[in-house]
Amino acid sequence: MKKTDSINNRIYSRYKHELFRYLQGTVVEVGPGTGINLSYLSGIREWIGIEPNAAFHSRIHELAMQKGIRARIVNSRAEEIPIVDNSADAVISTLVLCSVADPAKVVLEMKRILKPGGKAIFIEHVAAPRHTVLRAAQNIFNPLNQLIADGCHCNRETWNVIEGAGFAQVSLKNYRVKEMFKFHEPHIVGFVVK
């Protein structure tokens, strides 16, 4: 896990510093995994992690205690977040929407729990542009990718799901991560406001 977290930090830290630094209040993270994003958060009142994999829970609690963050972990799927409507100041999703069963439902759940004016932050790998060689390769490789990468779909048009959710403001950028496996190079990064 530490090696994977180290690679993740090297690749995504610039975006995480930029997007997470002004977060305050109650922050909900969908699929926090090992809790790697906790090291980028400061000044928040409460962090709630929606993490169905109980194997990560003790590590997350340990990191939260080290960081002095009041943390609560909810063992739940992202499609059914058991949190009250309009209660989160921010929601974080990093490399999650590729592997959930219903990304549209997850994004709508994120919107539901956000307070009006609240911000949802995304860093996600996505499908390459349509009609490109890379997209064709992603489509061919996707069934195997799901088997070897814990259900991860390398060909999802996640930006369409986010843009179609009816947020008041959408600010997403496309970029490529050359350090990643070719099929996972295309990414989106940014935020939406409810």
C-alpha angles and dihedrals in degrees: 000000000000091000092050091047090050092053090046091052092049093050102039108024095100092057094042093052090050097045102036103041098089098042115127140168120019114001122189118198119199112214100355093176107188093000093255093152093059089081089064096052126088133156095029121135098213138001121205119190120202099205123156094186105087091191088077098048100088092047090050092050090049093052092045091052091049090051094044093239121147101233136186124184120207116200097218144116117260091237090067109035108186095215128115119262117265094010107115125080091201140004125205127205118176119172092338109107091067092067108033119103095237115020093180091056091048092052091048089050089052089051092047095055095044119099115237105279090022120139131231116200124207135192107169138155111232146179119295116246114291119266094025127123090241092054091050089050091048090052092051094044097042099091091053091043090056090054097048099034104051097264096318116160111209094191106056120132091219094165089066091054092050095043091048095054095085102245117168092235131019122190112173129155129197120226139157126237105211092188090065130085106279094252090055099047098100111083142167124213131181145075145273130211124217 
